[in-house]
Amino acid sequence: MELKGKTAVVTGSAAGIGRAMKEALLARGCNVIGIDPNAEDYENERELSCRGDISDEASIAGICRLAEKKFGHVDLLINNAGLQTVAPFEETTIADFRRVIDVNLIGTFICTKLFTEIMPEGSAILNVVSVHHDVPRLDKFGYDASKAGEAMLTKETALALCKKRITCNAIAIGAVSSPMNADWLDDPEAVAHVRSNIPMDWIARPEEIAEAEVHILEDFAEYCTGSIFTVDGGRSLR
């Protein structure tokens, strides 16, 4: 897929992988609508930045109308926004679990449901999931459960949108030096532990994940659909 001139939506665009993806798409000549609860509202010729909560249908519906008014339609949807809580099972509250599911899983569905209404044939969706959609671990119950749901949502969305010629794939990422992992990135012992579980002994930078996402869109998103591309330095092999 030729990305130049395409219009893309990136959720979670204010920091980490989302910000890196927004910048990578702008560099390739895309128009970009960025959505993030911490974003500043602004626009220029090729960019529309919107403060919004993807778990809030009314918020996303309003942004969808703004995007359609400014750019006419959307060609690419990158469902990147995510939230996680870190706590043992006994300390994980129902409210925290529900909030993570609301953002990560229901928010992805809301964005997909609303933006596909203004996506023409030949468009593409890329969901950012995790290797932990099927690799269990402790202390991140809501996040990992939500990513398992997103992985299946990717496949079922792909199946549902085939007649519209809209593809839907996902990228399952491993450890990334992003703000979401701030709970352990400043702890040398924790970093060493994480790296010990990665065969390539490498924690990815957000820019590296963004480049992988661009590669998927450019080279696979026209015919490939319902696939989950694993980009994790070999983490899921252990």
C-alpha positions, -999 to +999 in steps of 0.1 A: +000+000+000+013+034-009+009+055+023+016+090+008-016+109+007-036+085+029-055+097+059-048+078+092-062+077+126-038+069+155-052+064+190-029+070+220-010+094+199+005+116+226+033+094+238+051+061+233+043+039+203+014+060+193+034+092+190+062+074+171+036+060+147+020+094+142+054+108+133+063+079+111+031+084+091+035+121+088+070+115+075+056+093+048+032+120+036+000+109+054-026+131+069-030+121+106-058+124+131-043+118+166-065+109+195-054+109+231-068+120+265-035+139+270-034+155+235-036+192+228-064+202+205-049+217+173-049+213+136-028+222+106-029+213+069-021+176+075-027+170+111-057+170+134-049+165+171-079+157+194-082+152+231-105+123+234-113+091+254-117+061+231-140+044+256-165+073+253-187+067+222-198+103+221-162+116+222-151+094+193-183+101+173-175+138+175-139+133+164-151+111+135-172+140+123-143+164+126-121+140+106-147+136+079-152+173+076-114+180+074-102+151+052-133+136+037-126+100+048-101+078+067-079+052+050-060+038+079-070+031+116-043+023+141-059+012+173-029+017+196-043+033+227-040+012+258-042+012+296-028-012+321-028-016+359-002-036+378-012-055+409-014-090+423-047-108+418-058-102+454-052-065+450-067-061+415-100-042+420-131-048+398-131-011+390-095-012+377-102-043+357-133-029+342-115+004+333-088-014+314-113-035+295-133-004+287-103+014+272-084-014+255-111-037+242-144-017+241-125+014+230-110-005+201-144-017+191-159+018+193-132+033+171-135+005+146-172+007+145-174+044+140-144+051+117-152+022+094-183+042+085-160+067+067-134+042+054-136+034+017-127+001+000-090-006+002-086+008+037-068-010+065-070-014+103-040-023+125-046-032+161-018-031+186-020-061+209+006-079+229+025-112+230+006-117+262-027-121+244-018-158+247+013-159+270+001-157+306+018-139+334+010-124+368-001-089+379-014-075+346-048-093+345-069-066+328-043-057+302-036-093+291-073-103+291-081-072+270-053-080+245-067-116+242-100-100+234-085-076+209-067-105+191-100-123+185-117-089+177-091-085+150-100-118+134-137-113+136-135-077+123-114-090+094-140-115+085-169-090+089-152-063+067-140-085+038-170-076+017-161-039+021-125-047+011-112-034+044-085-054+060-078-058+097-046-071+112-028-069+145+008-065+157+016-084+189+045-066+206+068-076+234+087-054+258+090-017+247+106+012+264+074+032+265+056+052+293+033+022+299+063+003+312+075+031+335+069+008+365+100-012+357+121+007+332+140+027+359+148-005+379+180-021+367+171-055+382+137-054+366+152-045+332+177-073+335+148-097+344+128-086+314+158-089+290+165-124+304+132-135+289+139-121+255+161-144+234+174-114+214+182-096+247+167-064+234+139-041+246+124-023+216+121+015+213+087+029+202+102+040+169+112+004+161+077-008+167+063+021+146+086+010+117+073-025+120+037-012+119+045+009+088+060-022+071+029-042+078+007-014+063+029-009+032+036-045+024+008-067+038-023-047+044-039-049+010-045-087+009-035-100+043-063-098+068-070-114+102-033-120+108-014-112+140+022-103+133+045-110+163+073-085+169+088-094+202+125-102+200+116-139+205+098-133+238+069-156+229+093-185+222+099-190+259 
